Amino acid sequence: MAMLLRTRPATTPPLLALFDDAATIAHALAFEAALARAEADCGLIDGAIADAIGAASRAIAIDAAILADEAALAGTLAIPLVKRLRAALDGDAAKAVHRGATSQDLADTVLMLQLAGAIPLILADARRVVAALTALAERHAATPAIGRTLLQDALPIGFGLRIAHWAAGIAAATDRLAAEIADGLPLQFGGAAGTRAGLDGKGADVAAALARHLGLASPPGPWQAERTTPAALAAALAILTGALGKMARDISLLAQNAVGEAREGIVAGRGGSSAMAHKRNPTGCQVALSAALRSPGLTAIVLGAMPQEEERGLGGWQAEGPVLAELAMLAGGAAAVMADVAEGLDIDEAAIARNIAAAGIGEDIGESAALVTALLAPSRKAD
């Protein structure tokens, strides 16, 4: 059952497509084809058998709804999928399918492949946010505005200083997420108990070849019960979402009628009200704030799953896949919408000037302009 009415408002069509059932099945079949090819490369199976498995993986048609029912019964996607692939082959080719692998190898590797496709999209939109905010911060670095602490008028600041803080936080979070994929996301390949048994002592070579065929990194060994990789990815995605949420929170406050210092740009069909035609709602900020509200709890699930039992856990890694997919879609949805907000942000200098004059706190903005330059320096170096 599709849930686009719940999922689409929070993310983008490309990210939905990366994590949908069709993509998951395609990646799972690609894993099986690449495994056969890797084992042929290492002399464990005949090249013609690998060709047959690859051809069957590309040709087989699988109904996602039926496969989902079967996976629910079996407890894992790999069991019904491998059964179907073997049924499409015969003889030695059928026997060679999934050799030396286990269900978690397929599940973790599919997740890494999906994240490897998703994270560059997320980073691209996050960098759009930083670029747009950097230009705005520099433009308004010396514009006197009310600084607010504890939601009350405080002392004057440069309006651009507030924007520079948004940019700096998002840039740092973007760099953190980029670092997680800098060396490539890792293949998971350990076999039934993480020993790579049944591969004639060629497990490391098979893993290296498999990683190469799939475009993943080849780690020193399997990581099926050592879950720092999923935990680090979850944390990095949530931190970026939180940084985008900070920007969204401030803009939504600045957009209040009594303040009116900044608003989302006008986009046809966005920000209206079903009951009040006069309203201009900060709908983009709403998307990012909703994502920032959901992400910490999701991240806690992945962190809580880290102490997995012995060689392969029960319930822990099974929980991580859907959670990491959701975290990626939320981060990507927030980044995409806030990129649009940043690029179209409507800053009302007259309202800023009117508000600070009414507050009667003067216009001494201290070292705001210098701080803007300092805060933006790291992102400028990245450019």
Long-range contacts (C-beta under 8 A, 24 or more apart in sequence): 7-329, 9-287, 10-287, 10-290, 10-291, 10-329, 10-330, 10-333, 11-329, 11-330, 11-332, 11-333, 11-336, 12-121, 12-332, 12-333, 12-336, 14-121, 15-118, 15-121, 15-122, 15-328, 15-329, 15-332, 15-333, 16-329, 18-114, 18-117, 18-118, 18-121, 19-114, 19-118, 19-325, 19-328, 19-329, 21-64, 21-67, 21-68, 22-64, 23-114, 24-77, 24-110, 24-114, 25-62, 25-64, 25-67, 25-81, 27-109, 27-110, 27-113, 27-114, 28-77, 28-78, 28-81, 28-106, 28-110, 29-57, 29-58, 29-60, 29-81, 29-85, 30-57, 30-113, 30-214, 31-101, 31-105, 31-106, 31-109, 31-110, 31-113, 31-214, 32-57, 32-81, 32-82, 32-85, 32-97, 32-98, 32-106, 33-57, 33-58, 34-210, 34-213, 34-214, 35-98, 35-99, 35-100, 35-101, 35-206, 35-210, 36-96, 36-97, 36-99, 37-209, 37-213, 38-206, 38-207, 38-209, 38-210, 38-212, 38-213, 39-96, 39-99, 39-100, 39-199, 39-206, 41-205, 41-209, 42-199, 42-202, 42-205, 42-206, 42-209, 43-202, 44-99, 44-199, 44-200, 44-202, 44-206, 45-92, 45-96, 45-99, 46-92, 49-92, 49-93, 49-96, 50-96, 52-89, 52-93, 53-85, 53-89, 53-93, 53-96, 53-97, 56-85, 56-88, 56-89, 56-93, 57-85, 59-88, 60-84, 60-85, 60-88, 76-103, 76-104, 76-107, 76-318, 77-103, 77-106, 77-107, 77-110, 78-102, 78-103, 78-106, 78-107, 79-103, 81-106, 99-198, 99-199, 100-191, 100-196, 100-197, 100-198, 100-199, 100-203, 100-206, 101-189, 101-191, 102-190, 102-191, 102-192, 102-312, 104-188, 104-190, 104-224, 104-312, 104-317, 105-188, 105-189, 105-190, 105-191, 105-222, 105-224, 107-317, 107-318, 107-321, 108-188, 108-223, 108-224, 108-317, 109-187, 109-188, 109-189, 109-214, 109-216, 110-321, 111-230, 111-320, 111-321, 111-324, 111-325, 112-185, 112-186, 112-187, 112-188, 112-216, 113-185, 113-214, 113-215, 113-216, 114-325, 114-328, 115-181, 115-185, 115-233, 115-324, 115-328, 116-181, 116-184, 116-185, 116-215, 116-216, 118-328, 118-329, 118-332, 119-177, 119-180, 119-181, 119-328, 120-181, 121-332, 122-177, 122-237, 122-240, 122-328, 122-331, 122-332, 122-335, 123-174, 123-177, 123-178, 125-332, 125-335, 125-336, 125-338, 125-339, 126-170, 126-173, 126-174, 126-177, 126-240, 126-244, 126-335, 126-339, 127-174, 128-335, 128-339, 128-342, 128-343, 129-167, 129-170, 129-244, 129-247, 129-335, 129-338, 129-339, 129-342, 130-167, 130-170, 130-171, 130-174, 130-379, 131-383, 132-339, 132-342, 132-343, 132-345, 133-163, 133-164, 133-166, 133-167, 133-170, 133-247, 133-342, 134-164, 134-167, 134-376, 134-379, 134-380, 136-160, 136-163, 136-342, 136-345, 136-347, 137-161, 137-163, 137-164, 137-167, 137-372, 137-375, 137-376, 138-372, 138-376, 140-347, 140-349, 141-368, 141-369, 141-372, 141-373, 142-365, 142-368, 142-369, 143-349, 143-352, 144-352, 144-353, 144-356, 144-363, 144-365, 145-261, 145-352, 145-355, 145-356, 145-365, 146-352, 146-355, 146-356, 146-359, 146-361, 153-359, 153-361, 154-361, 155-361, 155-364, 155-366, 156-356, 156-361, 156-362, 156-363, 156-364, 156-365, 156-366, 157-365, 157-366, 157-368, 158-365, 158-368, 158-369, 158-371, 158-372, 159-261, 159-347, 159-352, 160-368, 160-369, 160-372, 161-365, 161-368, 161-371, 161-372, 161-375, 162-250, 164-371, 164-372, 164-375, 164-376, 165-375, 166-243, 166-246, 166-247, 166-250, 167-375, 167-376, 167-379, 168-375, 168-376, 168-378, 168-379, 169-243, 169-246, 169-247, 170-240, 170-243, 170-244, 170-247, 171-378, 171-379, 171-382, 172-243, 172-378, 173-236, 173-239, 173-240, 173-242, 173-243, 174-240, 175-378, 175-382, 176-236, 176-239, 176-240, 177-236, 177-237, 177-239, 177-240, 177-331, 179-236, 180-232, 180-233, 180-236, 183-217, 184-215, 184-216, 184-217, 185-216, 185-217, 185-229, 186-211, 186-216, 186-217, 186-218, 186-219, 186-223, 186-229, 187-211, 187-214, 187-216, 187-217, 187-218, 187-219, 188-222, 188-223, 188-224, 189-222, 190-221, 190-222, 190-223, 190-224, 191-222, 193-311, 193-312, 194-221, 194-222, 194-224, 194-225, 194-311, 194-312, 196-222, 224-311, 224-312, 224-317, 225-308, 225-309, 225-310, 225-311, 225-312, 225-313, 227-302, 227-305, 227-306, 227-308, 227-316, 227-317, 227-320, 228-306, 230-302, 230-305, 230-317, 230-320, 230-324, 231-302, 231-303, 231-305, 231-306, 233-324, 233-327, 234-298, 234-299, 234-302, 234-303, 234-320, 234-323, 234-324, 234-327, 235-299, 235-302, 235-303, 237-295, 237-299, 237-324, 237-327, 237-328, 237-330, 237-331, 238-295, 238-296, 238-298, 238-299, 238-327, 238-331, 240-331, 240-334, 240-335, 241-288, 241-291, 241-292, 241-295, 241-327, 241-330, 241-331, 241-334, 242-292, 242-295, 242-296, 244-288, 244-291, 244-292, 244-331, 244-334, 244-335, 244-338, 245-288, 245-289, 245-291, 245-292, 245-293, 245-334, 246-292, 247-288, 247-338, 247-341, 247-342, 248-282, 248-284, 248-285, 248-286, 248-287, 248-288, 248-289, 248-292, 248-334, 248-338, 248-341, 249-285, 249-289, 251-282, 251-285, 251-341, 251-345, 252-282, 252-285, 252-286, 252-289, 255-280, 255-282, 255-285, 259-351, 259-355, 260-348, 260-351, 261-347, 261-348, 261-351, 261-352, 261-355, 262-345, 262-346, 262-347, 262-348, 263-345, 263-346, 263-348, 264-341, 264-344, 264-345, 264-346, 265-340, 265-341, 265-343, 265-344, 265-345, 265-346, 266-344, 266-346, 267-340, 267-344, 284-337, 284-338, 284-340, 284-341, 285-338, 285-341, 287-333, 287-334, 287-337, 288-334, 288-337, 288-338, 291-330, 291-331, 291-333, 291-334, 292-334, 294-326, 294-330, 295-327, 295-330, 295-331, 298-323, 298-326, 298-327, 298-330, 299-327, 302-327
